[in-house]
Amino acid sequence: MSYEDAVKSTGNGVTIYFKVIPGSKRVEVPSGYEESRNRIRAKLSAKAIDGKANKQLIKELSRLFGINPLYIRLNGITSTKKSAELIGITRDAVIQALRPFFNDDCKK
């Protein structure tokens, strides 16, 4: 399995499955892949209070994929296991944007 398995095509775009670690010393999106959970890790400096970590995750995903934050929907708002639906982007574009973070995981 690889990080690519955590990225699924949907009718409108893609869904990415995350394991979020709020309150980290620094922001790292993505910060690795948890094969056992089939989720991409995301370290956030914001704490999980008043939706601050969720807002930071949306901001980081918007920056990473170059899409408007309004086109990102989070599921699992109160959980560390989240899925993010990115509307208007292809799975191939997401995989391409993530590839530099997972050089060792890339399928040859």
N, C-alpha and C positions, 0 to 999 in steps of 0.2 A: 504494500500500500504506500501511497505517497500523498503529499499535500493536495494533489489534484483531485483525490477522491473526496475531499471536503468541499469541493466546488461543484454544484449541480445546476444544470440549465433549467430554466423555468420558461413559461410562456412569454413573460415580459422581460426577462434578463437572466440573472443567476441568483442562487442562494449559496452563501458561504457559511459554514458551520464553525463556530469559534468556542474556545475556552478562554474566558476573560479573567485576567488577574488584575483587579483594581488596587490602587494604593501602592503601586510599584515605585521604585526610585526614579525610573525613567520610562518614557513611552517607547514601546517597540511593537509596531504593527506591520507585519507579523513578527512573532518572536520564536517561532518554531512550529513543530507539528507533533501532535499526540496521536500516534498510530492506534493505540488501544481504544481511544475515544473517537477516532476519525475526525479530529477537530484541529483547526489552526489556532495556536496560542496568540493572544494579544495582551501585552502588558500595558497598563494605563496608569499614569501618575494620579489621576483623579480618583477620589474615593467613591464608593458606591452609596453616596448620600444625595438625595434630591435629584437623581438622574444625571449627576455630573459625569460619571464614568460612561454612561450611555452616550451622552452628548460628545464626549471626547472621542469615543469609538467612531461615531458618525463623522466627525470632523476629520479624523485620520483616514477613514475609508474614502471620503470625498477627495482628499488630497492625493491619496495613493492611486486612485483609479480615474481621477480627473472628471468626476461627475458632481452635479449639484447635490447638496445634502438632502434636498427635498425628494430625491429619487432613491433614498436609502431608508428601508423600513427594518426595524429590529423586532425580533421575537425573543421571548425569554427575558423580558425587561428586568425582572427581579432575580434572575438566575445568573450564575457565572457561565452556564452553557447557553449560548445565544446563536441565533441564526440571523444573518443580515441579507435581506433581499435587495439587490441592486437592480434597478429598473433601467432599461435602455442600454445595456452593455452585454457583450457576448461572453460566453465561457472562455473562448480562445483569448480574448483581450484580458480577462482576469488572470488566466494562467500565465500569459506573457508578462503581465505586470508583477506577478508574484515570483516568477522564475529566479530573478537575481537573489532573492532571499533564501532560496532552497537549492542552491547549486548542487549539493550532494544528492538531493532527492530527484533531480530531473530524470525523466525517462529518456533513455538514449535512443 
